[in-house]
Amino acid sequence: MKNLFYILIIFANTLFAQAKILIYMDLEQTDHLKAYGIAFNALLEGKTGDWLLNYRGGSFMFDYSDQLALKCRLKGVSFKPVSNEEAVQIYSFVQSDEQNMEVVRLEKAPKIAVYVPPGFQPWDDAVMLALDYSEVKYDKIWVEEILRGDLEKYDWLHLHHEDFTGQYGKFYASFSGAPWYIEQQMLYENEAKKLGFKKVSEMEKAVVLAIKNFVAQGGFLFAMCSATDSFDITLAALTVDIVDRMYDGDPADPDAQNKLDYSQTFAFQDFKLEMNPLVYEYSDIDVQLLEIGDQRNDFFTLFDFSAKYDPVPTMLIQNHVNVIPGFMGQTTMFHKKMIKNSVYVLAERGGTDQVRYIHGSLGRGTFTFYGGHDPEDYQHAVGDPPTDLSLHKNSPGYRLILNNILFPAAKKKEQKT
């Protein structure tokens, strides 16, 4: 009888021991952004975890350890130790047919690269701000690394706010005399010359082809702002010159519009180029300021997907709110009529054709395009100070960026039919 008593005590201790750590991601989380760093670095250390899609804002569950709990406390990330019994109840609830939820196993941290010119500061790019704040490791690479094949070392690539058309952001009319603009042009022209290209625009075409191949072979691509539409525009214009003489020394092809090949693009089709070199715009893909109107009415809404049947788009929209404040960029949003039917629309501005966030596949890989420059700086201008993410720990706009660094860690599984 005494032995049975001890066995029951041992069983009870095992049943109610702290078996798991639940990093909840709903409105009760004190620092959503740091939470991604905790999850990413746990994977980097060889741990596996679970992403509980749509459960308390897209929570993370890892095996309990005092070390992981301490890291959460030090980083200001809220968590809850759960017993075996509680964990079983959570998993059962999430996987029940009645709930639009799913458990996705996170197995291995992706190796991350950010495509960025030398000398650009982290605050020039929202993704680098997010990665630095959340303490996620990444490498900076640029043209030479791309063209010599270094992308094969990486799983995930982010495109800095690049102008892949070779027109330096079309800032000529406003900033052609500014020292930073002149230095940027010299940097790109010297790089093109070093690598054997006659023009920067030709170098950029080689870069987008290399990135396209990276995605087709299984890479994950993420881009924001001007890197989204300028990337596709360059793919459509691989065999035609769309760049005027002040950018590359010779005139653009006057028949460039009719020579575009939309079959080469990732996401966009049937767009019209802005051929005036003095107009700060690439094409009619982008939504204009006048179309957006009053900032107080600028919000976008996340779509609702089936977590069990569409886990990838569900991962990409995990958040603690589903309506998010808008923000501007050189490319702010995309007109829906120019998005290919094969592409998922993840977020749009209700009652309009203005799309903020899209995702699609190419070959064995995927791409995600997110319009706008900085989710916590509505109209970021050249020379503005950096955004301090310690003041925006719970930013839903930044959460969408960080969803993208974790979904490549998810275990691949067959889709349900």
C-alpha positions as CSV (number, residue, x, y, z in Angstrom):
1,M,0.0,0.0,0.0
2,K,2.8,2.3,0.9
3,N,4.6,1.6,-2.5
4,L,1.3,2.3,-4.3
5,F,1.1,5.7,-2.5
6,Y,4.6,6.7,-3.7
7,I,3.8,5.6,-7.2
8,L,0.8,7.8,-7.3
9,I,2.9,10.7,-6.0
10,I,5.4,10.2,-8.7
11,F,2.7,9.9,-11.4
12,A,1.1,13.1,-10.1
13,N,4.4,15.0,-10.2
14,T,5.0,13.8,-13.7
15,L,1.5,14.7,-14.8
16,F,1.6,18.3,-13.4
17,A,5.3,19.0,-13.9
18,Q,6.3,22.0,-16.0
19,A,6.5,20.1,-19.3
20,K,6.1,22.9,-21.8
21,I,6.6,26.7,-22.2
22,L,3.7,28.5,-23.9
23,I,4.8,31.8,-25.4
24,Y,1.3,33.2,-26.0
25,M,1.0,35.9,-28.8
26,D,-2.4,37.5,-28.1
27,L,-3.0,40.9,-26.5
28,E,-1.5,39.7,-23.2
29,Q,2.0,39.4,-24.7
30,T,4.3,42.1,-23.5
31,D,6.8,42.0,-26.4
32,H,5.6,40.3,-29.6
33,L,8.7,41.1,-31.6
34,K,11.2,39.7,-29.1
35,A,9.1,36.5,-28.9
36,Y,10.0,35.7,-32.5
37,G,13.6,36.1,-31.6
38,I,13.2,33.7,-28.6
39,A,11.5,31.1,-30.9
40,F,14.1,31.5,-33.7
41,N,17.1,31.2,-31.4
42,A,15.6,28.2,-29.7
43,L,15.5,26.5,-33.1
44,L,19.0,27.7,-33.8
45,E,20.2,25.9,-30.7
46,G,18.7,22.7,-32.0
47,K,15.4,22.7,-30.2
48,T,12.1,21.9,-31.9
49,G,8.9,23.6,-31.2
50,D,5.3,24.1,-32.3
51,W,3.5,27.0,-33.8
52,L,-0.1,26.9,-32.6
53,L,-1.8,28.7,-35.5
54,N,-4.7,30.9,-34.5
55,Y,-4.3,29.9,-30.9
56,R,-4.0,33.0,-28.7
57,G,-2.6,35.0,-31.6
58,G,-0.4,32.3,-33.0
59,S,1.5,31.1,-30.0
60,F,4.7,29.1,-29.7
61,M,5.2,26.0,-27.6
62,F,8.6,24.5,-26.6
63,D,9.7,21.9,-24.1
64,Y,10.3,23.5,-20.8
65,S,13.8,24.3,-19.6
66,D,15.0,26.8,-17.0
67,Q,17.3,28.3,-19.6
68,L,14.5,29.1,-22.0
69,A,12.3,30.5,-19.2
70,L,15.2,32.7,-18.1
71,K,15.7,34.0,-21.6
72,C,12.1,34.9,-21.8
73,R,12.3,36.8,-18.5
74,L,15.5,38.6,-19.6
75,K,14.0,39.7,-22.9
76,G,10.7,40.8,-21.4
77,V,8.7,38.1,-23.3
78,S,5.6,36.8,-21.5
79,F,5.2,33.0,-21.2
80,K,3.3,30.4,-19.2
81,P,4.8,27.1,-18.0
82,V,2.3,24.3,-18.7
83,S,2.0,20.8,-17.3
84,N,1.7,17.7,-19.4
85,E,-2.0,17.6,-18.8
86,E,-2.4,21.2,-19.8
87,A,-0.3,20.7,-22.9
88,V,-2.4,17.7,-24.0
89,Q,-5.6,19.8,-23.5
90,I,-4.1,22.6,-25.6
91,Y,-3.0,20.3,-28.4
92,S,-6.4,18.6,-28.4
93,F,-8.2,21.9,-28.6
94,V,-6.1,23.3,-31.4
95,Q,-6.3,20.1,-33.5
96,S,-10.1,19.6,-33.0
97,D,-12.1,19.8,-36.2
98,E,-14.3,22.5,-34.6
99,Q,-11.4,25.0,-34.4
100,N,-9.8,26.9,-37.2
101,M,-6.4,26.2,-35.7
102,E,-3.5,23.9,-36.4
103,V,-0.2,22.7,-34.9
104,V,2.8,23.2,-37.1
105,R,6.1,21.7,-36.1
106,L,9.1,24.1,-36.2
107,E,12.3,22.2,-36.8
108,K,15.2,24.2,-38.1
109,A,16.0,27.9,-38.1
110,P,16.4,29.1,-41.7
111,K,19.7,30.8,-42.7
112,I,18.9,34.4,-43.5
113,A,20.4,36.9,-46.0
114,V,19.5,40.5,-46.5
115,Y,20.3,42.0,-49.9
116,V,21.6,45.5,-49.1
117,P,24.2,47.8,-50.6
118,P,27.3,48.5,-48.5
119,G,27.0,51.5,-46.2
120,F,23.2,51.4,-45.8
121,Q,22.1,51.6,-42.2
122,P,19.7,49.2,-40.5
123,W,17.1,52.0,-40.1
124,D,16.9,52.3,-43.9
125,D,15.0,49.0,-43.9
126,A,12.1,47.7,-41.7
127,V,13.2,44.1,-41.9
128,M,16.7,44.8,-40.6
129,L,15.2,46.8,-37.8
130,A,12.9,43.9,-36.9
131,L,15.7,41.3,-37.1
132,D,18.1,43.4,-35.1
133,Y,15.5,44.2,-32.4
134,S,14.3,40.6,-32.1
135,E,17.9,39.4,-32.1
136,V,17.7,37.2,-35.2
137,K,21.0,36.4,-36.9
138,Y,21.4,37.4,-40.6
139,D,24.1,38.1,-43.2
140,K,24.3,41.1,-45.5
141,I,25.0,40.3,-49.1
142,W,25.0,42.4,-52.3
143,V,25.5,42.1,-56.0
144,E,28.8,40.3,-56.1
145,E,27.7,37.6,-53.6
146,I,24.5,37.0,-55.6
147,L,26.2,36.7,-58.9
148,R,28.9,34.3,-57.7
149,G,26.3,31.9,-56.4
150,D,26.3,32.6,-52.7
151,L,22.5,32.3,-52.4
152,E,22.8,28.6,-52.3
153,K,24.1,29.1,-48.7
154,Y,20.8,30.6,-47.6
155,D,17.2,29.5,-47.1
156,W,15.6,33.0,-46.9
157,L,16.4,36.2,-48.7
158,H,15.0,39.7,-48.0
159,L,15.3,42.4,-50.7
160,H,16.2,45.8,-49.2
161,H,14.2,48.7,-50.7
162,E,16.0,48.2,-54.0
163,D,15.2,49.7,-57.4
164,F,15.9,46.8,-59.6
165,T,15.2,48.8,-62.8
166,G,18.5,50.7,-62.4
167,Q,16.9,54.1,-62.0
168,Y,18.1,54.8,-58.4
169,G,14.6,55.0,-57.0
170,K,13.6,57.6,-59.7
171,F,14.8,60.3,-57.3
172,Y,16.5,62.3,-60.1
173,A,14.0,65.2,-60.1
174,S,14.2,65.7,-56.4
175,F,17.6,64.6,-55.3
176,S,20.0,64.5,-58.3
177,G,22.2,67.1,-56.7
178,A,22.2,65.6,-53.2
179,P,25.5,64.1,-52.0
180,W,23.9,60.9,-50.9
181,Y,22.3,60.4,-54.4
182,I,25.6,61.1,-56.2
183,E,27.4,58.7,-53.9
184,Q,24.8,56.0,-54.5
185,Q,25.0,56.3,-58.2
186,M,28.8,56.1,-58.1
187,L,28.6,53.0,-55.9
188,Y,26.3,51.2,-58.3
189,E,28.2,52.3,-61.4
190,N,31.5,51.2,-60.0
191,E,30.0,47.8,-59.0
192,A,28.7,47.3,-62.5
193,K,32.0,48.2,-64.1
194,K,33.9,45.9,-61.7
195,L,31.6,43.0,-62.6
196,G,31.9,43.6,-66.3
197,F,28.5,45.2,-67.0
198,K,28.2,48.3,-69.3
199,K,25.2,49.7,-67.4
200,V,23.7,49.3,-63.9
201,S,20.4,48.3,-65.4
202,E,22.0,45.3,-67.1
203,M,23.7,44.3,-63.8
204,E,20.3,44.5,-62.0
205,K,18.8,42.2,-64.6
206,A,21.4,39.6,-63.9
207,V,20.7,39.9,-60.2
208,V,16.9,39.4,-60.5
209,L,17.5,36.3,-62.7
210,A,19.8,34.9,-60.1
211,I,17.2,35.5,-57.4
212,K,14.5,34.0,-59.5
213,N,16.6,30.9,-59.9
214,F,17.1,30.8,-56.1
215,V,13.3,30.8,-55.5
216,A,12.6,28.2,-58.2
217,Q,15.1,25.9,-56.6
218,G,13.4,26.1,-53.2
219,G,14.4,29.5,-51.7
220,F,12.1,31.8,-49.7
221,L,11.9,35.4,-50.9
222,F,10.5,38.4,-49.0
223,A,10.4,41.9,-50.3
224,M,9.0,45.3,-49.2
225,C,8.3,48.6,-50.8
226,S,10.0,49.3,-54.1
227,A,11.8,45.9,-54.2
228,T,8.4,44.3,-54.9
229,D,7.2,46.0,-58.1
230,S,10.6,47.0,-59.4
231,F,11.6,43.3,-59.2
232,D,8.7,42.2,-61.4
233,I,9.0,45.1,-63.8
234,T,12.7,44.2,-64.4
235,L,11.7,40.5,-65.0
236,A,9.1,41.7,-67.6
237,A,11.7,43.9,-69.2
238,L,14.7,41.6,-69.5
239,T,15.0,42.1,-73.3
240,V,14.1,45.8,-73.5
241,D,15.6,49.0,-72.3
242,I,13.2,50.9,-70.0
243,V,15.8,53.3,-68.5
244,D,16.3,56.9,-69.8
245,R,19.7,58.6,-70.5
246,M,20.1,60.4,-67.1
247,Y,20.3,57.0,-65.5
248,D,22.3,54.9,-67.9
249,G,23.6,57.2,-70.6
250,D,21.3,56.2,-73.5
251,P,17.5,56.6,-74.2
252,A,14.9,54.1,-73.3
253,D,13.2,52.1,-76.0
254,P,10.2,54.1,-77.1
255,D,8.2,50.9,-77.7
256,A,9.2,49.4,-74.3
257,Q,5.6,49.0,-73.1
258,N,4.7,46.7,-76.0
259,K,7.7,44.5,-75.5
260,L,7.1,43.6,-71.8
261,D,6.8,39.9,-71.1
262,Y,4.5,39.4,-68.2
263,S,5.0,35.6,-68.2
264,Q,8.4,36.1,-66.6
265,T,7.0,37.9,-63.5
266,F,6.3,36.5,-60.0
267,A,3.1,38.4,-59.1
268,F,2.1,41.2,-61.4
269,Q,0.7,41.4,-64.9
270,D,-0.8,43.9,-67.4
271,F,0.8,46.9,-65.8
272,K,1.7,50.1,-67.6
273,L,5.2,51.6,-67.2
274,E,5.8,55.2,-66.1
275,M,8.3,56.1,-68.8
276,N,8.8,59.8,-67.7
277,P,12.2,59.7,-65.9
278,L,11.2,62.7,-63.8
279,V,8.1,61.1,-62.3
280,Y,8.7,59.3,-58.9
281,E,6.9,56.1,-59.9
282,Y,7.7,52.9,-61.9
283,S,4.3,51.9,-63.1
284,D,0.6,51.8,-62.3
285,I,1.0,48.7,-60.0
286,D,1.4,51.1,-57.0
287,V,-1.5,52.7,-55.3
288,Q,-1.1,56.5,-55.2
289,L,-1.5,58.9,-52.2
290,L,-4.7,60.5,-53.6
291,E,-6.3,57.0,-53.8
292,I,-5.5,56.4,-50.2
293,G,-6.9,59.6,-48.9
294,D,-7.0,60.5,-45.2
295,Q,-4.5,58.8,-43.0
296,R,-7.1,58.4,-40.3
297,N,-9.0,56.0,-42.6
298,D,-6.0,54.1,-43.8
299,F,-6.2,50.5,-42.4
300,F,-5.8,47.1,-44.0
301,T,-7.5,43.8,-43.0
302,L,-5.9,40.4,-42.9
303,F,-7.7,37.6,-44.7
304,D,-8.9,34.5,-42.8
305,F,-7.6,31.2,-44.1
306,S,-8.2,27.6,-43.1
307,A,-5.4,26.7,-40.8
308,K,-5.8,23.0,-41.5
309,Y,-6.0,23.3,-45.3
310,D,-4.0,26.4,-46.0
311,P,-1.3,26.4,-43.3
312,V,1.3,28.6,-45.2
313,P,-0.9,31.7,-45.7
314,T,-2.3,31.1,-42.2
315,M,1.3,31.3,-40.8
316,L,2.0,34.5,-42.7
317,I,-1.0,36.3,-41.2
318,Q,-0.6,35.3,-37.5
319,N,-1.3,38.3,-35.4
320,H,-3.0,39.6,-32.3
321,V,-5.3,41.9,-34.3
322,N,-6.7,41.5,-37.9
323,V,-7.1,45.2,-38.8
324,I,-3.7,47.0,-39.0
325,P,-2.8,50.7,-39.6
326,G,-1.5,51.5,-43.0
327,F,1.8,53.1,-43.9
328,M,3.3,54.7,-47.0
329,G,6.3,53.7,-49.1
330,Q,7.7,54.3,-52.6
331,T,5.5,51.3,-53.3
332,T,2.7,51.5,-50.8
333,M,0.1,48.9,-52.0
334,F,-0.8,47.0,-55.2
335,H,-3.8,47.3,-57.4
336,K,-5.6,44.0,-57.3
337,K,-6.4,43.9,-61.0
338,M,-2.7,43.6,-61.7
339,I,-2.1,40.6,-59.4
340,K,-2.0,37.2,-61.0
341,N,-4.8,34.8,-60.2
342,S,-2.2,32.3,-58.8
343,V,-1.2,34.6,-56.0
344,Y,-2.7,34.6,-52.6
345,V,-4.0,38.0,-51.3
346,L,-3.1,38.0,-47.6
347,A,-4.3,41.5,-46.7
348,E,-6.2,44.3,-48.4
349,R,-7.9,47.6,-47.7
350,G,-11.6,46.9,-47.3
351,G,-13.9,48.3,-50.0
352,T,-11.1,49.1,-52.4
353,D,-8.8,47.3,-54.9
354,Q,-5.8,48.2,-52.7
355,V,-3.8,45.1,-51.7
356,R,-1.0,45.3,-49.0
357,Y,0.4,41.8,-48.6
358,I,0.6,38.9,-51.1
359,H,2.2,35.5,-51.3
360,G,2.9,33.0,-54.1
361,S,5.0,30.0,-55.3
362,L,7.5,29.6,-58.1
363,G,9.0,26.2,-58.7
364,R,9.9,24.7,-55.3
365,G,10.1,28.1,-53.5
366,T,7.9,30.9,-52.5
367,F,7.8,34.7,-52.5
368,T,6.0,37.2,-50.2
369,F,5.6,40.9,-51.1
370,Y,4.6,43.5,-48.5
371,G,3.8,47.1,-49.6
372,G,5.1,50.1,-47.7
373,H,8.3,51.2,-46.0
374,D,8.0,51.1,-42.2
375,P,4.9,49.9,-40.4
376,E,5.4,52.3,-37.5
377,D,6.4,55.4,-39.5
378,Y,3.4,56.4,-41.7
379,Q,5.2,58.5,-44.3
380,H,9.0,57.8,-43.9
381,A,11.1,60.4,-45.7
382,V,14.7,60.4,-46.8
383,G,16.8,61.4,-43.8
384,D,14.1,60.7,-41.2
385,P,15.5,59.2,-37.9
386,P,15.3,55.5,-37.3
387,T,12.2,53.9,-35.7
388,D,12.8,52.7,-32.1
389,L,11.2,49.3,-31.9
390,S,11.4,49.3,-28.2
391,L,8.5,51.8,-28.4
392,H,6.6,49.4,-30.7
393,K,7.1,46.0,-29.1
394,N,3.6,44.9,-30.0
395,S,3.5,46.3,-33.6
396,P,1.1,44.2,-35.7
397,G,2.6,45.6,-38.9
398,Y,6.1,44.4,-37.8
399,R,4.7,41.0,-36.8
400,L,3.9,40.3,-40.4
401,I,7.5,40.7,-41.3
402,L,8.6,38.3,-38.6
403,N,6.0,35.6,-39.5
404,N,8.0,35.3,-42.7
405,I,11.3,34.3,-41.0
406,L,9.6,31.5,-39.1
407,F,7.4,29.8,-41.7
408,P,10.5,28.4,-43.6
409,A,11.2,26.5,-40.3
410,A,7.9,24.6,-40.5
411,K,8.0,20.9,-41.2
412,K,6.7,20.3,-44.7
413,K,3.6,18.1,-44.9
414,E,1.2,17.0,-47.5
415,Q,-1.9,19.1,-47.9
416,K,-5.2,17.6,-46.9
417,T,-7.6,16.8,-49.7
